[in-house]
Amino acid sequence: MKFETLEELVEQRRGYKYLNKDFTSPYKGFKYDKRKRIFKTDDLDEDLLNDCGSGFNLATLDWILNDSHNLLNQVIVEFEIPEEAKIIVPHNSNGKFRTDIIKKKKVYELEYFLPQIKKINNKLKNYKPTNPITAKKMPPKNKIKKIMAKVGDQVWDQVGDQVWDQVLDQVEAQ
């Protein structure tokens, strides 16, 4: 899937941000109000030498997919940038930029951009991992001994048969 470039997003005055599902930033812990649609700040770092400064930092989807280590537990929010907002693209940006006003457009689950994740999640829906610390008790020792004896007998029978077959083959060959 091909995503927009940094230049395309800035030209369209749009950008993306990934947040924890409770709408807190995974970086600074800033809590976005889910009910609010427009966010403004007077504290915008306009220094083009600062890669990550104050303001609302947005990014391309490529940057988000490469940066996040926990997207399965996060959402991606698409924002519009109003005409009156300033946009700061740092020198040598690898997909990030910041602004002082953002308008929430749409909230996406990762599955929207990577449909394979939905298939994987469906397969794992009923998976119940076993925590070894809370696992059920082992069977009684005598039951384990019986099972091991049965397995041992089967192994011994197979090995014995193979050894005798080899001995007979060697005797016949001479």
C-alpha positions as CSV (number, residue, x, y, z in Angstrom):
1,M,0.0,0.0,0.0
2,K,1.4,3.4,-1.0
3,F,1.0,6.3,1.5
4,E,1.2,10.0,1.0
5,T,4.6,11.7,1.2
6,L,5.5,14.4,3.6
7,E,5.3,17.0,0.8
8,E,1.8,15.8,-0.2
9,L,0.5,15.9,3.3
10,V,1.8,19.4,4.0
11,E,0.4,20.6,0.6
12,Q,-3.0,19.0,1.5
13,R,-2.7,20.4,5.1
14,R,-3.3,17.0,6.6
15,G,-1.3,14.7,8.9
16,Y,-1.5,11.6,11.1
17,K,-0.8,11.0,14.8
18,Y,-0.7,7.7,16.6
19,L,-2.2,7.6,20.1
20,N,-2.9,4.9,22.7
21,K,-6.5,3.7,22.6
22,D,-7.4,6.0,25.5
23,F,-6.2,8.9,23.3
24,T,-3.0,9.6,25.3
25,S,0.3,10.3,23.5
26,P,2.8,7.4,23.8
27,Y,5.6,10.0,24.0
28,K,4.6,12.8,26.4
29,G,1.4,11.3,27.9
30,F,-0.7,14.2,26.7
31,K,-4.4,13.3,26.9
32,Y,-6.5,14.3,24.0
33,D,-10.2,14.8,24.7
34,K,-12.0,12.4,22.4
35,R,-15.1,14.7,22.3
36,K,-13.0,17.7,21.1
37,R,-12.6,18.3,17.4
38,I,-10.2,21.2,17.3
39,F,-7.0,21.5,19.3
40,K,-4.9,24.7,19.6
41,T,-1.6,25.7,21.2
42,D,0.3,29.0,21.6
43,D,3.5,27.0,22.2
44,L,4.8,26.2,18.7
45,D,8.5,25.6,18.2
46,E,9.2,27.3,14.9
47,D,12.9,26.4,14.9
48,L,13.6,24.3,11.8
49,L,16.6,22.7,13.4
50,N,14.5,21.0,16.1
51,D,13.3,17.6,14.8
52,C,10.7,17.3,17.6
53,G,9.6,20.4,19.3
54,S,6.5,21.8,21.0
55,G,3.3,22.0,19.1
56,F,1.2,19.2,17.6
57,N,3.6,16.8,16.0
58,L,2.1,15.0,13.0
59,A,3.6,12.5,10.6
60,T,3.3,10.4,7.4
61,L,1.8,7.0,7.7
62,D,5.2,5.5,6.7
63,W,6.8,7.3,9.6
64,I,4.2,6.0,12.0
65,L,4.5,2.4,10.8
66,N,8.2,2.5,11.2
67,D,8.3,4.4,14.5
68,S,5.6,2.7,16.6
69,H,6.4,-0.5,18.4
70,N,2.9,-1.1,19.7
71,L,0.4,-0.2,17.0
72,L,-1.9,-3.1,17.8
73,N,-2.8,-1.3,21.0
74,Q,-3.0,2.2,19.4
75,V,-5.1,4.2,17.0
76,I,-4.1,6.4,14.1
77,V,-5.8,9.7,14.0
78,E,-6.0,11.8,10.8
79,F,-6.0,15.6,11.3
80,E,-6.7,18.5,9.1
81,I,-4.6,21.7,9.5
82,P,-6.7,24.8,9.1
83,E,-5.5,27.6,6.8
84,E,-4.6,29.9,9.7
85,A,-2.3,27.4,11.3
86,K,1.4,27.4,10.9
87,I,3.2,24.3,9.6
88,I,6.8,23.7,10.6
89,V,8.7,21.1,8.7
90,P,12.2,20.6,10.3
91,H,15.3,20.4,8.1
92,N,16.1,16.8,7.2
93,S,12.6,15.6,8.4
94,N,12.1,11.9,7.9
95,G,8.3,12.3,7.8
96,K,7.4,14.5,10.8
97,F,6.2,18.0,11.1
98,R,4.3,20.2,13.6
99,T,1.6,22.8,13.8
100,D,-0.3,24.9,16.2
101,I,-3.8,24.0,15.2
102,I,-5.2,20.6,14.3
103,K,-8.8,19.5,13.5
104,K,-9.6,15.8,14.1
105,K,-10.9,14.3,10.9
106,K,-11.0,10.5,11.4
107,V,-9.8,7.8,13.8
108,Y,-8.5,4.5,12.3
109,E,-7.6,1.1,13.7
110,L,-4.4,-0.3,12.3
111,E,-6.5,-2.9,10.4
112,Y,-7.7,-0.1,8.1
113,F,-4.2,0.3,6.7
114,L,-3.0,-3.3,7.1
115,P,-6.0,-5.6,6.3
116,Q,-3.8,-8.7,7.0
117,I,-3.9,-7.7,10.7
118,K,-7.6,-8.3,10.8
119,K,-7.2,-11.8,9.5
120,I,-4.5,-12.5,12.1
121,N,-6.7,-11.0,14.9
122,N,-9.6,-13.2,13.8
123,K,-7.4,-16.3,14.0
124,L,-6.2,-15.3,17.4
125,K,-9.6,-14.3,18.8
126,N,-10.2,-17.6,20.6
127,Y,-6.6,-18.2,21.5
128,K,-6.1,-18.5,25.3
129,P,-2.4,-18.5,26.2
130,T,-1.4,-20.6,29.2
131,N,0.6,-18.8,31.8
132,P,3.0,-21.3,33.3
133,I,2.7,-19.6,36.7
134,T,-1.0,-20.1,36.8
135,A,-1.1,-23.4,34.8
136,K,-3.1,-26.4,36.2
137,K,-1.4,-28.8,38.5
138,M,0.6,-31.7,37.0
139,P,-1.0,-35.1,37.1
140,P,-0.1,-37.3,40.1
141,K,3.3,-39.0,40.0
142,N,1.9,-42.5,39.6
143,K,0.0,-41.4,36.5
144,I,3.1,-39.8,35.0
145,K,5.1,-42.9,35.8
146,K,2.6,-45.1,34.0
147,I,2.7,-42.8,30.9
148,M,6.5,-42.7,30.9
149,A,6.6,-46.5,31.3
150,K,4.3,-47.0,28.3
151,V,6.4,-44.6,26.2
152,G,9.6,-46.3,27.4
153,D,8.2,-49.7,26.5
154,Q,7.3,-48.4,23.0
155,V,10.7,-46.9,22.5
156,W,12.5,-50.0,23.8
157,D,10.4,-52.2,21.4
158,Q,11.3,-50.0,18.4
159,V,15.0,-49.8,19.3
160,G,15.2,-53.5,20.1
161,D,13.6,-54.3,16.7
162,Q,15.9,-52.0,14.9
163,V,19.0,-53.4,16.6
164,W,18.0,-57.0,16.0
165,D,17.2,-56.2,12.3
166,Q,20.7,-54.7,11.9
167,V,22.4,-57.7,13.7
168,L,20.5,-60.1,11.4
169,D,21.4,-58.1,8.3
170,Q,25.1,-58.1,9.3
171,V,25.1,-61.9,10.0
172,E,23.4,-62.7,6.8
173,A,25.8,-60.4,4.9
174,Q,28.8,-62.5,6.1
